[in-house]
Amino acid sequence: MDATSRVEADSLGEVTLPADVYYGVHTARALRNFAVTGSAIAQYPQLITALAAVKEAAARANRDLGRLDRRRADAIIAACGEIGAGALVDQFPIDPVQGGAGTSTNMNANEVIANRALELLGFERGAYDELDPLTHVNLGQSTNDVYPTAIKVAIVTNLRTLDAALGELSAAFAAKAGEFADVIKMGRTQLQDAVPMTLGQEFGTYSLMLEEDRLRLREGADLLLESNLGGTAIGTGLNGHPDYSALACDYLARITGEQIVPASNPVEATQDCGAFVQVSGILKRVAVKLSKTCNDLRLTSSGPSTGLGEINLPPVQAGSSMMPGKVNPVIPELVNQVAFEVIGNDLTVTLAAEAGQLQLNAFEPIITYSLLRSTSHLTAAVNALARLCVPGITANRTRLEDGVRNSVGIVTALAPLIGYRACAALAKESLGTGIPIRDLVIAQGILDPGTLDELLTPARLTGGAVSQSEFVIR
């Protein structure tokens, strides 16, 4: 050992570390053992912030209960505050996918906090006789109550961010719904002409679907606000203080701004991953509906000459290295692919939650990794859609109106007066001859022009969505 290194030991033996790192022996072993994703928990700063918040809440509770002296407690609290504010993130290098039910992540946090606290007290890193990662930083705790609490806080943080992003996207669709309120088009079912509607109704639906999902996200976040802090190893609270759970949760709520409460049954809360499954299912729901919406945008903008060509997506980059002038719907395609990932992550969460055994689920690391990726990637995709795509969408009004005039779908509006059979015959003849429905009705004397015009007014065709419009079926 020289000035560039230091030696730390655990029950397995000694490990030589670089002198300037804040992590210790347990983190070093995890670095050797777990190398799967090529990423580190440092890439999820919300998780690091959450870990610091949990450790700060624990130190404050232990100080108030007289279990941790004020000098050490204040140093730990100060170190946690720095880490929570973004310092030392690079000192969390271990892979998020790991064995041990998250023990390596908890140890990493204990060591970094301890060594920074030692510095604040005037000691060198590794001087654990003065302040120890386990004896002091992890006092009255277990990975099994610290880790699930921290990951819940981190996921809630991401859910709040995703909620805000969905709100921005919803507003963008709502603005387009207003802009397109008087644009008539044909609705479709099973990709076949159905009945007329407005483009505003179509875009308003996308906004409403997002608002429904935002409510579900908030409900899911509420499920994660129950903490098993104080339950220690399996929820029985062994080596804990009877007042610790309530006090630590109260401090954690103040630090995070979330209404975190102690679990009513810590034994159940320690082993149950049902909340993660439900949140993952909500994220899948969001992903599925976003992907469906993007399928619609790609389909209705297809062409532009030989496809539907009803709307135009804003061009954001050249679409082909071979075909000059080609522009692709790359933002909706991005959202589709993120949705596929989220759907796959949901299966991973489901299997990991099911695989738990007895009093603990050892597979929470892969649940955490899946949910953090789902939430962060969804947020990025939603932001792209809200900022780079939806605001720039324009309508091909003439093409949409011509589609309504020439579609056999308008014959449905005549059914109450002339009956289903007559309408079906008109539709068949129109499709076979290419003669518009209106012309056939007048030529055959089925209805007089005045009655026909009244039946085919925009307001009636769209359920009252258009009260004033220059559109006339002629």
Secondary structure, DSSP 4 states (H G I P E B T S, - for coil): --TTEEEEEETTEEEEEETT-S--HHHHHHHHH--SSS--GGG-HHHHHHHHHHHHHHHHHHHHTTSS-HHHHHHHHHHHHHHHTTTTGGG--S-SS-SSTTHHHHHHHHHHHHHHHHHHHT--TT-TTTS-IIIIITTT--HHHHHHHHHHHHHHHHHHHHHHHHHHHHHHHHHHHHHTTT-EEEEEETTEEEEEEEHHHHHHHHHHHHHHHHHHHHHHHHHTTEE-TT-TTTSS-TTS-TTHHHHHHHHHHHHHSS--EE-SSHHHHHH--HHHHHHHHHHHHHHHHHHHHHHHHHHHT--SSSS---EEPPP-S---SSSTT----HHHHHHHHHHHHHHHHHHHHHHHHHT-BTTB-TTHHHHHHHHHHHHHHHHHHHHHHHHHTGGG-EE-HHHHHHHHHH-GGGGGGGHHHH-HHHHHHHHHHHHHH---HHHHHHHTTSS-HHHHHHHT-HHHHTTTS-SS------
